[in-house]
């Protein structure tokens, strides 16, 4: 785990057993890490080292987040179904959304996913977004676990230059996050695009950039306190930081939301 400042300068580094997939700060210098291979959540406090927060039993946690009510949530596929859900359309493939209290005690779990990967909490409406490439959709839940909406991708079509045939682009969501205004950003691993949804899960548009490398191969997405989007590229091991420089309709939203209107949003690499 590498800690960097807002300019990307390394400030510290910690080493863990192989399998760390996500990290969330609880406040102060306490953090929760998810370990995919060991099937557990780890707690790290300053001066206390690494402690076991909770075992996740059958699931291999891929993402973790801190909810507004103080609970900890995590998602992941079942260990015995992981390969089936990723490589086939098996109806038996399942994953779970789990809720824990601040002491690591399991409160409840929801089981009906195919291969849940990403997880993000929205402070605006206290909802949870889960990306599930196995089910080809993004789920939106209330904080109490009630399913609100399912986003299956926009009607994205690409024209083949050689055959001039229109091709429907599949939607396999992976990284997901919210901005401060509650908008949802989802990376599609099929075409490396980033979809923008409002807080209710309604499609708003795509991100666009003039950067020659584009968004690379997005594996993780996060907004920082300066409303810049950090994108982790799993292909070249690079983290790129983007900031909004203009809007496609040249209109600024009164509330200061970076994403307010349908269509492409232009970002620039600082």
C-alpha positions in Angstrom: 0.0 0.0 0.0 1.6 3.2 -1.2 0.6 6.6 0.4 1.1 9.6 -1.9 0.3 13.3 -1.6 -1.9 15.3 -4.0 1.1 15.6 -6.4 1.8 11.9 -6.5 4.9 12.1 -4.3 5.3 9.0 -2.2 5.0 9.5 1.6 5.0 6.0 2.8 4.7 2.3 1.9 3.3 -0.7 3.7 3.6 -4.4 2.8 0.9 -7.0 3.1 0.3 -10.6 2.1 -0.6 -11.0 -1.5 -4.2 -10.3 -2.3 -5.0 -6.7 -1.2 -7.8 -5.4 -3.4 -9.2 -2.3 -1.7 -8.8 0.1 1.2 -11.0 2.5 3.0 -10.3 5.0 5.8 -12.6 5.0 8.8 -11.4 8.3 10.2 -8.1 9.4 11.6 -5.4 6.9 10.8 -7.6 3.7 10.9 -8.1 1.8 7.7 -9.8 -1.4 6.5 -8.2 -3.5 3.8 -9.8 -6.3 1.9 -7.7 -9.4 1.2 -9.0 -11.4 -1.7 -6.8 -14.5 -1.3 -7.0 -14.8 2.5 -10.8 -14.1 2.5 -10.7 -11.5 5.3 -10.9 -7.8 6.1 -7.8 -6.4 7.9 -7.7 -3.4 10.2 -4.7 -1.2 10.4 -4.3 1.4 13.2 -1.3 3.6 13.8 1.0 2.0 16.4 -1.0 -1.3 16.4 0.0 -2.9 13.2 -2.2 -5.2 11.1 -5.1 -6.8 12.9 -7.9 -9.1 11.8 -11.2 -7.2 11.4 -13.3 -10.0 10.1 -13.2 -13.2 8.1 -15.4 -13.2 5.0 -16.1 -17.0 5.0 -17.1 -18.1 1.5 -16.5 -14.9 -0.4 -13.2 -13.4 -1.6 -13.7 -9.7 -1.0 -12.9 -7.4 -3.9 -14.0 -4.0 -2.5 -14.9 -2.4 0.8 -16.5 0.8 1.9 -17.5 2.8 5.0 -21.2 3.6 5.2 -22.8 6.7 6.7 -24.2 4.8 9.6 -20.8 3.5 10.6 -21.2 0.1 9.1 -18.6 -1.5 6.9 -19.7 -3.2 3.6 -17.8 -5.5 1.3 -18.5 -7.5 -1.9 -17.0 -10.4 -3.6 -17.6 -13.7 -5.4 -17.9 -17.0 -3.7 -14.6 -18.8 -3.7 -16.0 -22.0 -5.2 -17.9 -20.2 -7.9 -15.3 -17.6 -8.9 -14.0 -19.2 -12.0 -17.4 -20.3 -13.2 -19.0 -16.9 -12.9 -16.0 -15.3 -14.7 -15.7 -17.8 -17.5 -19.2 -19.0 -18.2 -22.9 -18.1 -17.8 -23.4 -20.6 -15.0 -26.7 -19.9 -13.1 -25.0 -21.2 -10.0 -22.4 -18.5 -9.8 -23.0 -16.3 -6.8 -21.4 -13.5 -4.8 -22.3 -11.5 -1.7 -22.8 -8.0 -0.3 -21.9 -8.1 3.4 -22.5 -5.6 6.2 -20.4 -5.5 9.4 -20.5 -3.3 12.5 -17.5 -1.3 13.6 -16.2 -4.3 15.6 -16.2 -6.6 12.6 -19.4 -8.6 13.5 -21.4 -9.7 10.5 -24.8 -8.0 10.5 -26.4 -9.2 7.3 -25.6 -10.4 3.8 -27.3 -10.3 0.4 -26.6 -13.2 -2.0 -27.7 -13.1 -5.6 -24.8 -11.6 -7.6 -22.8 -13.3 -10.3 -19.4 -11.8 -9.9 -19.4 -8.5 -7.9 -16.3 -6.5 -8.3 -16.7 -2.8 -7.5 -18.4 -1.1 -4.6 -19.0 2.6 -3.8 -21.1 4.5 -1.3 -23.1 7.7 -2.1 -23.3 10.2 0.8 -26.0 12.2 -1.0 -28.7 9.6 -0.9 -27.1 6.9 1.3 -27.0 4.3 -1.5 -24.6 1.6 -2.5 -23.5 0.9 -6.1 -22.1 -2.5 -7.1 -20.5 -3.4 -10.4 -21.1 -7.0 -11.5 -19.4 -7.9 -14.8 -20.8 -11.4 -14.4 -24.3 -10.1 -14.5 -23.4 -7.3 -17.0 -24.9 -4.6 -14.9 -24.5 -2.1 -12.0 -26.8 -2.5 -9.0 -27.9 0.3 -6.8 -29.0 -0.5 -3.2 -30.3 1.5 -0.3 -28.1 1.5 2.7 -30.5 -1.0 4.4 -30.0 -3.5 1.5 -33.1 -2.8 -0.6 -32.5 -3.0 -4.4 -33.4 0.3 -6.1 -32.2 0.1 -9.6 -30.2 -1.9 -12.1 -28.2 -0.2 -14.9 -27.3 -2.5 -17.9 -25.3 0.0 -20.0 -26.4 2.6 -22.6 -27.2 1.8 -26.2 -23.5 2.1 -27.1 -22.9 1.4 -30.8 -19.5 1.5 -32.7 -19.2 1.6 -36.5 -16.6 -0.8 -37.9 -14.4 1.1 -40.4 -13.8 -1.8 -42.8 -17.3 -3.3 -43.0 -19.3 -0.2 -42.1 -21.4 -2.4 -39.9 -22.7 -1.1 -36.6 -21.6 -3.1 -33.6 -23.3 -3.1 -30.2 -20.8 -2.7 -27.4 -21.1 -5.1 -24.5 -21.3 -3.7 -21.0 -19.0 -5.3 -18.4 -18.6 -2.8 -15.6 -15.6 -3.1 -13.2 -14.3 0.1 -11.4 -16.9 2.3 -9.9 -17.0 5.5 -7.7 -19.0 8.6 -6.8 -18.1 12.2 -7.0 -19.0 14.7 -4.3 -22.3 15.5 -6.0 -23.4 11.9 -6.0 -22.8 11.1 -9.7 -21.7 7.6 -10.5 -18.6 6.8 -12.7 -18.4 3.3 -14.1 -15.5 1.8 -16.2 -16.5 -0.6 -19.0 -13.7 -3.1 -19.4 -14.8 -4.0 -22.9 -14.0 -0.7 -24.6 -12.3 1.2 -21.7 -15.0 3.9 -21.6 -16.2 5.5 -18.5 -20.0 5.9 -18.1 -21.5 8.7 -16.1 -24.8 8.1 -14.2 -26.7 10.4 -11.8 -27.2 9.3 -8.2 -30.3 7.3 -9.2 -28.4 5.3 -11.8 -29.8 7.1 -14.9 -27.2 7.4 -17.8 -25.9 10.9 -18.4 -23.0 10.4 -20.9 -19.4 9.4 -21.2 -16.1 10.9 -20.2 -13.9 12.2 -23.0 -10.3 13.3 -23.0 -7.7 14.9 -25.3 -4.9 12.9 -23.6 -3.3 10.7 -26.2 -3.3 7.6 -24.0 -7.0 8.1 -23.2 -8.1 6.6 -19.9 -5.9 3.5 -20.5 -7.3 0.3 -19.1 -9.2 1.6 -16.0 -9.0 -0.8 -13.1 -9.9 1.6 -10.3 -11.5 5.1 -10.0 -11.5 7.6 -7.2 -12.2 11.3 -6.8 -10.0 13.3 -4.4 -10.8 16.3 -2.2 -10.0 18.6 -5.1 -12.6 16.9 -7.4 -9.9 15.3 -9.6 -10.4 11.8 -10.9 -7.6 9.3 -10.2 -7.6 6.3 -12.6 -5.5 3.2 -11.9 -4.4 1.5 -15.1 -4.0 -2.3 -14.7 -2.2 -2.7 -18.0 0.8 -0.4 -17.5 0.7 0.1 -13.7 0.2 3.8 -14.0 -2.1 6.1 -12.0 -3.3 9.1 -14.1 -5.0 12.1 -12.5 -7.5 14.1 -14.6 -9.3 17.3 -13.8 -12.3 18.9 -15.6 -11.3 21.7 -17.9 -14.5 22.2 -19.9 -18.1 20.9 -20.5 -19.5 19.8 -23.8 -22.3 22.3 -23.6 -20.2 25.1 -22.1 -22.6 25.6 -19.2 -21.6 25.3 -15.5 -24.0 23.7 -13.1 -25.2 26.1 -10.4 -24.5 23.6 -7.6 -20.9 23.1 -8.8 -21.4 19.5 -9.9 -18.7 18.4 -12.3 -21.2 16.2 -14.2 -24.6 17.7 -14.8 -25.6 17.2 -18.4 -25.8 14.4 -20.9 -23.0 13.9 -23.4 -19.2 13.8 -23.2 -17.4 15.6 -20.5 -13.9 16.8 -21.6 -11.1 16.2 -19.2 -7.5 17.2 -19.4 -4.3 15.7 -17.9 -2.7 18.2 -15.5 
